[in-house]
Amino acid sequence: MSKSSSFVKTHFHPFLFTLITLAAMAELGLTAFLIAAGNDSGAWLSPRYHSMQVCPLILFLFDAVWTTIFSTAYMFWIVDGAIHFLASIASSVIWLLVTSVIWGAAAGIMHQTRVGGNCANLPVISRCREALTVEALGWTEFALCILTVLSTLVWARGSNKSYVRDCLCFISLHISHLPLTAG
């Protein structure tokens, strides 16, 4: 592996996963607050509004928990230098693609269901601005995941391919030991 590709991998991957984790934690706090505040105060405008707003917020909450747990695990595996299937480049790319889809879906749903968009005459801290922040953080997570996938694929294409061969050997070794029939 060349020194420059090793340098790039060891520096961009933890940085991007740290950004993904921090944005997910911010989203987790904001969505949990909005759901709790809406339920406690009964501040939902109508039952229809309640169902339209709570479902996307719950999806964002799930996405934030999912992302926080797994991106933190990947960061620890990267720093630790773990060499097992869940810490491989292939599994991180698969996880990032799945995570990109759920963040893109959540942000798209929120964009279609949130009321308003022009918060100009409202206080700085208002439900309108909070809803916009939830959506903005969702699109940010989506973009960070896509950026991380693309940079990982570019890095993998330009670096030594031995880790791909080692990963395939690891998978085939474990698959060959699986029983072919149940029982």
CNS distance restraints for C-alpha pairs under 8 A (distance, minus, plus):
assign (resid   1 and name CA) (resid   5 and name CA) 6.93 0.50 0.50
assign (resid   1 and name CA) (resid   6 and name CA) 6.60 0.50 0.50
assign (resid   1 and name CA) (resid 159 and name CA) 6.09 0.50 0.50
assign (resid   1 and name CA) (resid 160 and name CA) 4.88 0.50 0.50
assign (resid   2 and name CA) (resid   6 and name CA) 6.24 0.50 0.50
assign (resid   2 and name CA) (resid 159 and name CA) 6.98 0.50 0.50
assign (resid   2 and name CA) (resid 160 and name CA) 7.42 0.50 0.50
assign (resid   3 and name CA) (resid   7 and name CA) 6.08 0.50 0.50
assign (resid   4 and name CA) (resid   8 and name CA) 6.15 0.50 0.50
assign (resid   5 and name CA) (resid   9 and name CA) 6.15 0.50 0.50
assign (resid   5 and name CA) (resid 155 and name CA) 6.73 0.50 0.50
assign (resid   5 and name CA) (resid 158 and name CA) 7.47 0.50 0.50
assign (resid   5 and name CA) (resid 159 and name CA) 5.97 0.50 0.50
assign (resid   6 and name CA) (resid  10 and name CA) 6.09 0.50 0.50
assign (resid   7 and name CA) (resid  11 and name CA) 6.14 0.50 0.50
assign (resid   8 and name CA) (resid  12 and name CA) 5.81 0.50 0.50
assign (resid   8 and name CA) (resid 155 and name CA) 7.74 0.50 0.50
assign (resid   9 and name CA) (resid  13 and name CA) 5.73 0.50 0.50
assign (resid   9 and name CA) (resid 152 and name CA) 7.85 0.50 0.50
assign (resid   9 and name CA) (resid 155 and name CA) 7.05 0.50 0.50
assign (resid  10 and name CA) (resid  14 and name CA) 6.93 0.50 0.50
assign (resid  11 and name CA) (resid  15 and name CA) 6.42 0.50 0.50
assign (resid  12 and name CA) (resid  16 and name CA) 6.00 0.50 0.50
assign (resid  13 and name CA) (resid  17 and name CA) 6.10 0.50 0.50
assign (resid  13 and name CA) (resid 148 and name CA) 7.31 0.50 0.50
assign (resid  13 and name CA) (resid 152 and name CA) 7.72 0.50 0.50
assign (resid  14 and name CA) (resid  18 and name CA) 5.90 0.50 0.50
assign (resid  14 and name CA) (resid  75 and name CA) 5.93 0.50 0.50
assign (resid  14 and name CA) (resid  78 and name CA) 6.98 0.50 0.50
assign (resid  14 and name CA) (resid  79 and name CA) 7.70 0.50 0.50
assign (resid  15 and name CA) (resid  19 and name CA) 6.32 0.50 0.50
assign (resid  16 and name CA) (resid  20 and name CA) 6.16 0.50 0.50
assign (resid  16 and name CA) (resid 144 and name CA) 7.10 0.50 0.50
assign (resid  16 and name CA) (resid 148 and name CA) 6.39 0.50 0.50
assign (resid  17 and name CA) (resid  21 and name CA) 6.05 0.50 0.50
assign (resid  17 and name CA) (resid  71 and name CA) 5.98 0.50 0.50
assign (resid  17 and name CA) (resid  72 and name CA) 7.65 0.50 0.50
assign (resid  17 and name CA) (resid  74 and name CA) 7.61 0.50 0.50
assign (resid  17 and name CA) (resid  75 and name CA) 6.36 0.50 0.50
assign (resid  17 and name CA) (resid 148 and name CA) 7.90 0.50 0.50
assign (resid  18 and name CA) (resid  22 and name CA) 6.10 0.50 0.50
assign (resid  18 and name CA) (resid  71 and name CA) 7.69 0.50 0.50
assign (resid  18 and name CA) (resid  72 and name CA) 7.79 0.50 0.50
assign (resid  18 and name CA) (resid  75 and name CA) 7.23 0.50 0.50
assign (resid  19 and name CA) (resid  23 and name CA) 6.08 0.50 0.50
assign (resid  19 and name CA) (resid 144 and name CA) 7.66 0.50 0.50
assign (resid  20 and name CA) (resid  24 and name CA) 6.12 0.50 0.50
assign (resid  20 and name CA) (resid  67 and name CA) 7.54 0.50 0.50
assign (resid  20 and name CA) (resid  68 and name CA) 7.95 0.50 0.50
assign (resid  20 and name CA) (resid  71 and name CA) 7.02 0.50 0.50
assign (resid  20 and name CA) (resid 141 and name CA) 6.23 0.50 0.50
assign (resid  20 and name CA) (resid 144 and name CA) 6.37 0.50 0.50
assign (resid  20 and name CA) (resid 145 and name CA) 7.26 0.50 0.50
assign (resid  21 and name CA) (resid  25 and name CA) 6.17 0.50 0.50
assign (resid  21 and name CA) (resid  67 and name CA) 6.67 0.50 0.50
assign (resid  21 and name CA) (resid  68 and name CA) 5.24 0.50 0.50
assign (resid  21 and name CA) (resid  71 and name CA) 5.81 0.50 0.50
assign (resid  21 and name CA) (resid  72 and name CA) 6.46 0.50 0.50
assign (resid  22 and name CA) (resid  26 and name CA) 6.28 0.50 0.50
assign (resid  22 and name CA) (resid  68 and name CA) 7.91 0.50 0.50
assign (resid  23 and name CA) (resid  27 and name CA) 6.18 0.50 0.50
assign (resid  23 and name CA) (resid 137 and name CA) 6.74 0.50 0.50
assign (resid  23 and name CA) (resid 140 and name CA) 7.76 0.50 0.50
assign (resid  23 and name CA) (resid 141 and name CA) 6.68 0.50 0.50
assign (resid  24 and name CA) (resid  28 and name CA) 5.96 0.50 0.50
assign (resid  24 and name CA) (resid  63 and name CA) 7.83 0.50 0.50
assign (resid  24 and name CA) (resid  64 and name CA) 4.73 0.50 0.50
assign (resid  24 and name CA) (resid  65 and name CA) 7.36 0.50 0.50
assign (resid  24 and name CA) (resid  67 and name CA) 6.12 0.50 0.50
assign (resid  24 and name CA) (resid  68 and name CA) 5.68 0.50 0.50
assign (resid  24 and name CA) (resid 141 and name CA) 7.24 0.50 0.50
assign (resid  25 and name CA) (resid  29 and name CA) 6.27 0.50 0.50
assign (resid  25 and name CA) (resid  64 and name CA) 6.57 0.50 0.50
assign (resid  25 and name CA) (resid  65 and name CA) 7.89 0.50 0.50
assign (resid  25 and name CA) (resid  68 and name CA) 6.32 0.50 0.50
assign (resid  26 and name CA) (resid  30 and name CA) 6.23 0.50 0.50
assign (resid  27 and name CA) (resid  31 and name CA) 5.95 0.50 0.50
assign (resid  27 and name CA) (resid  60 and name CA) 7.41 0.50 0.50
assign (resid  27 and name CA) (resid  61 and name CA) 7.33 0.50 0.50
assign (resid  27 and name CA) (resid  64 and name CA) 6.02 0.50 0.50
assign (resid  27 and name CA) (resid 134 and name CA) 6.49 0.50 0.50
assign (resid  27 and name CA) (resid 137 and name CA) 6.46 0.50 0.50
assign (resid  27 and name CA) (resid 138 and name CA) 7.70 0.50 0.50
assign (resid  28 and name CA) (resid  32 and name CA) 5.99 0.50 0.50
assign (resid  28 and name CA) (resid  60 and name CA) 7.63 0.50 0.50
assign (resid  28 and name CA) (resid  61 and name CA) 5.62 0.50 0.50
assign (resid  28 and name CA) (resid  64 and name CA) 5.08 0.50 0.50
assign (resid  28 and name CA) (resid  65 and name CA) 6.62 0.50 0.50
assign (resid  29 and name CA) (resid  33 and name CA) 6.07 0.50 0.50
assign (resid  30 and name CA) (resid  34 and name CA) 6.16 0.50 0.50
assign (resid  30 and name CA) (resid 130 and name CA) 7.78 0.50 0.50
assign (resid  30 and name CA) (resid 134 and name CA) 7.14 0.50 0.50
assign (resid  31 and name CA) (resid  35 and name CA) 6.09 0.50 0.50
assign (resid  31 and name CA) (resid  57 and name CA) 5.93 0.50 0.50
assign (resid  31 and name CA) (resid  58 and name CA) 7.61 0.50 0.50
assign (resid  31 and name CA) (resid  60 and name CA) 6.83 0.50 0.50
assign (resid  31 and name CA) (resid  61 and name CA) 5.85 0.50 0.50
assign (resid  31 and name CA) (resid 134 and name CA) 7.06 0.50 0.50
assign (resid  32 and name CA) (resid  36 and name CA) 6.08 0.50 0.50
assign (resid  32 and name CA) (resid  61 and name CA) 6.68 0.50 0.50
assign (resid  33 and name CA) (resid  37 and name CA) 5.84 0.50 0.50
assign (resid  34 and name CA) (resid  38 and name CA) 5.93 0.50 0.50
assign (resid  34 and name CA) (resid  57 and name CA) 7.96 0.50 0.50
assign (resid  35 and name CA) (resid  39 and name CA) 6.13 0.50 0.50
assign (resid  35 and name CA) (resid  54 and name CA) 6.71 0.50 0.50
assign (resid  35 and name CA) (resid  57 and name CA) 7.00 0.50 0.50
assign (resid  35 and name CA) (resid  58 and name CA) 7.85 0.50 0.50
assign (resid  36 and name CA) (resid  40 and name CA) 5.92 0.50 0.50
assign (resid  37 and name CA) (resid  41 and name CA) 5.99 0.50 0.50
assign (resid  37 and name CA) (resid  42 and name CA) 7.97 0.50 0.50
assign (resid  37 and name CA) (resid  43 and name CA) 7.79 0.50 0.50
assign (resid  38 and name CA) (resid  42 and name CA) 5.50 0.50 0.50
assign (resid  38 and name CA) (resid  43 and name CA) 5.18 0.50 0.50
assign (resid  38 and name CA) (resid  44 and name CA) 6.07 0.50 0.50
assign (resid  39 and name CA) (resid  43 and name CA) 7.23 0.50 0.50
assign (resid  39 and name CA) (resid  44 and name CA) 7.86 0.50 0.50
assign (resid  44 and name CA) (resid  49 and name CA) 6.41 0.50 0.50
assign (resid  44 and name CA) (resid  50 and name CA) 5.43 0.50 0.50
assign (resid  45 and name CA) (resid  49 and name CA) 5.92 0.50 0.50
assign (resid  45 and name CA) (resid  50 and name CA) 7.08 0.50 0.50
assign (resid  46 and name CA) (resid  50 and name CA) 6.07 0.50 0.50
assign (resid  47 and name CA) (resid  51 and name CA) 6.38 0.50 0.50
assign (resid  48 and name CA) (resid  52 and name CA) 6.11 0.50 0.50
assign (resid  49 and name CA) (resid  53 and name CA) 5.90 0.50 0.50
assign (resid  50 and name CA) (resid  54 and name CA) 5.75 0.50 0.50
assign (resid  51 and name CA) (resid  55 and name CA) 6.02 0.50 0.50
assign (resid  52 and name CA) (resid  56 and name CA) 7.11 0.50 0.50
assign (resid  52 and name CA) (resid 113 and name CA) 6.18 0.50 0.50
assign (resid  52 and name CA) (resid 114 and name CA) 7.79 0.50 0.50
assign (resid  53 and name CA) (resid  57 and name CA) 6.26 0.50 0.50
assign (resid  53 and name CA) (resid 110 and name CA) 7.96 0.50 0.50
assign (resid  53 and name CA) (resid 113 and name CA) 6.90 0.50 0.50
assign (resid  53 and name CA) (resid 114 and name CA) 6.75 0.50 0.50
assign (resid  54 and name CA) (resid  58 and name CA) 5.95 0.50 0.50
assign (resid  55 and name CA) (resid  59 and name CA) 6.23 0.50 0.50
assign (resid  56 and name CA) (resid  60 and name CA) 6.14 0.50 0.50
assign (resid  56 and name CA) (resid 106 and name CA) 6.39 0.50 0.50
assign (resid  56 and name CA) (resid 109 and name CA) 6.56 0.50 0.50
assign (resid  56 and name CA) (resid 110 and name CA) 5.84 0.50 0.50
assign (resid  57 and name CA) (resid  61 and name CA) 6.05 0.50 0.50
assign (resid  57 and name CA) (resid 110 and name CA) 7.96 0.50 0.50
assign (resid  58 and name CA) (resid  62 and name CA) 6.13 0.50 0.50
assign (resid  59 and name CA) (resid  63 and name CA) 6.12 0.50 0.50
assign (resid  59 and name CA) (resid 106 and name CA) 6.28 0.50 0.50
assign (resid  60 and name CA) (resid  64 and name CA) 6.01 0.50 0.50
assign (resid  60 and name CA) (resid 103 and name CA) 7.65 0.50 0.50
assign (resid  60 and name CA) (resid 106 and name CA) 6.13 0.50 0.50
assign (resid  60 and name CA) (resid 134 and name CA) 7.99 0.50 0.50
assign (resid  60 and name CA) (resid 138 and name CA) 7.55 0.50 0.50
assign (resid  61 and name CA) (resid  65 and name CA) 6.24 0.50 0.50
assign (resid  62 and name CA) (resid  66 and name CA) 6.00 0.50 0.50
assign (resid  63 and name CA) (resid  67 and name CA) 5.93 0.50 0.50
assign (resid  63 and name CA) (resid  99 and name CA) 7.70 0.50 0.50
assign (resid  63 and name CA) (resid 102 and name CA) 6.78 0.50 0.50
assign (resid  63 and name CA) (resid 103 and name CA) 6.62 0.50 0.50
assign (resid  64 and name CA) (resid  68 and name CA) 5.92 0.50 0.50
assign (resid  65 and name CA) (resid  69 and name CA) 6.12 0.50 0.50
assign (resid  66 and name CA) (resid  70 and name CA) 6.20 0.50 0.50
assign (resid  67 and name CA) (resid  71 and name CA) 5.58 0.50 0.50
assign (resid  67 and name CA) (resid  72 and name CA) 7.99 0.50 0.50
assign (resid  67 and name CA) (resid  99 and name CA) 7.17 0.50 0.50
assign (resid  68 and name CA) (resid  72 and name CA) 5.90 0.50 0.50
assign (resid  69 and name CA) (resid  73 and name CA) 6.28 0.50 0.50
assign (resid  70 and name CA) (resid  74 and name CA) 6.16 0.50 0.50
assign (resid  71 and name CA) (resid  75 and name CA) 6.11 0.50 0.50
assign (resid  72 and name CA) (resid  76 and name CA) 6.29 0.50 0.50
assign (resid  73 and name CA) (resid  77 and name CA) 6.17 0.50 0.50
assign (resid  74 and name CA) (resid  78 and name CA) 6.00 0.50 0.50
assign (resid  74 and name CA) (resid  87 and name CA) 6.62 0.50 0.50
assign (resid  74 and name CA) (resid  92 and name CA) 7.58 0.50 0.50
assign (resid  75 and name CA) (resid  79 and name CA) 6.15 0.50 0.50
assign (resid  76 and name CA) (resid  80 and name CA) 5.83 0.50 0.50
assign (resid  77 and name CA) (resid  81 and name CA) 5.77 0.50 0.50
assign (resid  77 and name CA) (resid  82 and name CA) 5.16 0.50 0.50
assign (resid  77 and name CA) (resid  87 and name CA) 5.98 0.50 0.50
assign (resid  78 and name CA) (resid  82 and name CA) 6.67 0.50 0.50
assign (resid  78 and name CA) (resid  87 and name CA) 7.40 0.50 0.50
assign (resid  82 and name CA) (resid  87 and name CA) 6.22 0.50 0.50
assign (resid  83 and name CA) (resid  87 and name CA) 6.18 0.50 0.50
assign (resid  83 and name CA) (resid  88 and name CA) 6.91 0.50 0.50
assign (resid  84 and name CA) (resid  88 and name CA) 6.36 0.50 0.50
assign (resid  85 and name CA) (resid  91 and name CA) 6.95 0.50 0.50
assign (resid  85 and name CA) (resid 167 and name CA) 7.25 0.50 0.50
assign (resid  85 and name CA) (resid 170 and name CA) 7.68 0.50 0.50
assign (resid  85 and name CA) (resid 171 and name CA) 7.61 0.50 0.50
assign (resid  86 and name CA) (resid  91 and name CA) 5.76 0.50 0.50
assign (resid  86 and name CA) (resid  92 and name CA) 7.60 0.50 0.50
assign (resid  87 and name CA) (resid  91 and name CA) 6.69 0.50 0.50
assign (resid  87 and name CA) (resid  92 and name CA) 6.99 0.50 0.50
assign (resid  88 and name CA) (resid  92 and name CA) 6.36 0.50 0.50
assign (resid  88 and name CA) (resid 167 and name CA) 7.31 0.50 0.50
assign (resid  89 and name CA) (resid  93 and name CA) 6.18 0.50 0.50
assign (resid  89 and name CA) (resid 152 and name CA) 7.89 0.50 0.50
assign (resid  90 and name CA) (resid  94 and name CA) 6.22 0.50 0.50
assign (resid  91 and name CA) (resid  95 and name CA) 5.99 0.50 0.50
assign (resid  92 and name CA) (resid  96 and name CA) 5.95 0.50 0.50
assign (resid  93 and name CA) (resid  97 and name CA) 6.12 0.50 0.50
assign (resid  93 and name CA) (resid 149 and name CA) 5.86 0.50 0.50
assign (resid  93 and name CA) (resid 152 and name CA) 7.60 0.50 0.50
assign (resid  94 and name CA) (resid  98 and name CA) 6.27 0.50 0.50
assign (resid  95 and name CA) (resid  99 and name CA) 5.99 0.50 0.50
assign (resid  96 and name CA) (resid 100 and name CA) 5.90 0.50 0.50
assign (resid  96 and name CA) (resid 145 and name CA) 5.68 0.50 0.50
assign (resid  96 and name CA) (resid 146 and name CA) 7.40 0.50 0.50
assign (resid  96 and name CA) (resid 148 and name CA) 7.62 0.50 0.50
assign (resid  96 and name CA) (resid 149 and name CA) 6.36 0.50 0.50
assign (resid  97 and name CA) (resid 101 and name CA) 6.31 0.50 0.50
assign (resid  97 and name CA) (resid 145 and name CA) 7.37 0.50 0.50
assign (resid  97 and name CA) (resid 146 and name CA) 7.46 0.50 0.50
assign (resid  97 and name CA) (resid 149 and name CA) 7.26 0.50 0.50
assign (resid  98 and name CA) (resid 102 and name CA) 6.44 0.50 0.50
assign (resid  99 and name CA) (resid 103 and name CA) 6.11 0.50 0.50
assign (resid  99 and name CA) (resid 142 and name CA) 7.74 0.50 0.50
assign (resid  99 and name CA) (resid 145 and name CA) 7.09 0.50 0.50
assign (resid 100 and name CA) (resid 104 and name CA) 5.92 0.50 0.50
assign (resid 100 and name CA) (resid 141 and name CA) 7.59 0.50 0.50
assign (resid 100 and name CA) (resid 142 and name CA) 5.07 0.50 0.50
assign (resid 100 and name CA) (resid 143 and name CA) 7.81 0.50 0.50
assign (resid 100 and name CA) (resid 145 and name CA) 5.56 0.50 0.50
assign (resid 100 and name CA) (resid 146 and name CA) 6.45 0.50 0.50
assign (resid 101 and name CA) (resid 105 and name CA) 6.00 0.50 0.50
assign (resid 101 and name CA) (resid 142 and name CA) 7.68 0.50 0.50
assign (resid 102 and name CA) (resid 106 and name CA) 6.05 0.50 0.50
assign (resid 103 and name CA) (resid 107 and name CA) 6.03 0.50 0.50
assign (resid 103 and name CA) (resid 138 and name CA) 5.79 0.50 0.50
assign (resid 103 and name CA) (resid 139 and name CA) 7.08 0.50 0.50
assign (resid 103 and name CA) (resid 141 and name CA) 6.51 0.50 0.50
assign (resid 103 and name CA) (resid 142 and name CA) 5.26 0.50 0.50
assign (resid 104 and name CA) (resid 108 and name CA) 5.98 0.50 0.50
assign (resid 104 and name CA) (resid 138 and name CA) 7.16 0.50 0.50
assign (resid 104 and name CA) (resid 139 and name CA) 6.67 0.50 0.50
assign (resid 104 and name CA) (resid 142 and name CA) 5.58 0.50 0.50
assign (resid 105 and name CA) (resid 109 and name CA) 6.05 0.50 0.50
assign (resid 106 and name CA) (resid 110 and name CA) 6.05 0.50 0.50
assign (resid 106 and name CA) (resid 138 and name CA) 6.97 0.50 0.50
assign (resid 107 and name CA) (resid 111 and name CA) 6.06 0.50 0.50
assign (resid 107 and name CA) (resid 135 and name CA) 5.40 0.50 0.50
assign (resid 107 and name CA) (resid 136 and name CA) 7.77 0.50 0.50
assign (resid 107 and name CA) (resid 138 and name CA) 5.12 0.50 0.50
assign (resid 107 and name CA) (resid 139 and name CA) 5.86 0.50 0.50
assign (resid 108 and name CA) (resid 112 and name CA) 6.39 0.50 0.50
assign (resid 109 and name CA) (resid 113 and name CA) 6.14 0.50 0.50
assign (resid 110 and name CA) (resid 114 and name CA) 5.63 0.50 0.50
assign (resid 110 and name CA) (resid 135 and name CA) 6.16 0.50 0.50
assign (resid 111 and name CA) (resid 135 and name CA) 6.69 0.50 0.50
assign (resid 114 and name CA) (resid 131 and name CA) 6.99 0.50 0.50
assign (resid 115 and name CA) (resid 128 and name CA) 7.70 0.50 0.50
assign (resid 116 and name CA) (resid 128 and name CA) 7.07 0.50 0.50
assign (resid 117 and name CA) (resid 128 and name CA) 7.09 0.50 0.50
assign (resid 117 and name CA) (resid 132 and name CA) 7.11 0.50 0.50
assign (resid 119 and name CA) (resid 128 and name CA) 6.05 0.50 0.50
assign (resid 119 and name CA) (resid 129 and name CA) 6.36 0.50 0.50
assign (resid 122 and name CA) (resid 126 and name CA) 6.62 0.50 0.50
assign (resid 122 and name CA) (resid 128 and name CA) 7.86 0.50 0.50
assign (resid 124 and name CA) (resid 129 and name CA) 7.24 0.50 0.50
assign (resid 125 and name CA) (resid 129 and name CA) 6.55 0.50 0.50
assign (resid 125 and name CA) (resid 130 and name CA) 7.17 0.50 0.50
assign (resid 126 and name CA) (resid 130 and name CA) 6.17 0.50 0.50
assign (resid 127 and name CA) (resid 131 and name CA) 5.99 0.50 0.50
assign (resid 128 and name CA) (resid 132 and name CA) 6.32 0.50 0.50
assign (resid 129 and name CA) (resid 133 and name CA) 6.08 0.50 0.50
assign (resid 130 and name CA) (resid 134 and name CA) 6.24 0.50 0.50
assign (resid 131 and name CA) (resid 135 and name CA) 6.36 0.50 0.50
assign (resid 132 and name CA) (resid 136 and name CA) 6.03 0.50 0.50
assign (resid 133 and name CA) (resid 137 and name CA) 5.98 0.50 0.50
assign (resid 134 and name CA) (resid 138 and name CA) 6.23 0.50 0.50
assign (resid 135 and name CA) (resid 139 and name CA) 6.34 0.50 0.50
assign (resid 136 and name CA) (resid 140 and name CA) 6.10 0.50 0.50
assign (resid 137 and name CA) (resid 141 and name CA) 6.10 0.50 0.50
assign (resid 138 and name CA) (resid 142 and name CA) 6.22 0.50 0.50
assign (resid 139 and name CA) (resid 143 and name CA) 6.13 0.50 0.50
assign (resid 140 and name CA) (resid 144 and name CA) 6.07 0.50 0.50
assign (resid 141 and name CA) (resid 145 and name CA) 6.12 0.50 0.50
assign (resid 142 and name CA) (resid 146 and name CA) 6.30 0.50 0.50
assign (resid 143 and name CA) (resid 147 and name CA) 6.00 0.50 0.50
assign (resid 144 and name CA) (resid 148 and name CA) 6.05 0.50 0.50
assign (resid 145 and name CA) (resid 149 and name CA) 6.17 0.50 0.50
assign (resid 146 and name CA) (resid 150 and name CA) 6.12 0.50 0.50
assign (resid 147 and name CA) (resid 151 and name CA) 6.01 0.50 0.50
assign (resid 148 and name CA) (resid 152 and name CA) 5.94 0.50 0.50
assign (resid 149 and name CA) (resid 153 and name CA) 6.13 0.50 0.50
assign (resid 150 and name CA) (resid 154 and name CA) 6.10 0.50 0.50
assign (resid 151 and name CA) (resid 155 and name CA) 6.00 0.50 0.50
assign (resid 152 and name CA) (resid 156 and name CA) 5.98 0.50 0.50
assign (resid 153 and name CA) (resid 157 and name CA) 6.04 0.50 0.50
assign (resid 154 and name CA) (resid 158 and name CA) 6.34 0.50 0.50
assign (resid 155 and name CA) (resid 159 and name CA) 6.05 0.50 0.50
assign (resid 156 and name CA) (resid 160 and name CA) 7.56 0.50 0.50
assign (resid 156 and name CA) (resid 161 and name CA) 7.29 0.50 0.50
assign (resid 157 and name CA) (resid 161 and name CA) 7.82 0.50 0.50
assign (resid 161 and name CA) (resid 165 and name CA) 6.80 0.50 0.50
assign (resid 162 and name CA) (resid 166 and name CA) 6.14 0.50 0.50
assign (resid 163 and name CA) (resid 167 and name CA) 5.97 0.50 0.50
assign (resid 164 and name CA) (resid 168 and name CA) 6.22 0.50 0.50
assign (resid 165 and name CA) (resid 169 and name CA) 6.17 0.50 0.50
assign (resid 166 and name CA) (resid 170 and name CA) 6.10 0.50 0.50
assign (resid 167 and name CA) (resid 171 and name CA) 6.24 0.50 0.50
assign (resid 168 and name CA) (resid 172 and name CA) 6.08 0.50 0.50
assign (resid 169 and name CA) (resid 173 and name CA) 5.92 0.50 0.50
assign (resid 170 and name CA) (resid 174 and name CA) 6.38 0.50 0.50
assign (resid 171 and name CA) (resid 175 and name CA) 6.09 0.50 0.50
assign (resid 172 and name CA) (resid 176 and name CA) 5.99 0.50 0.50
assign (resid 173 and name CA) (resid 177 and name CA) 6.82 0.50 0.50
assign (resid 174 and name CA) (resid 178 and name CA) 6.87 0.50 0.50
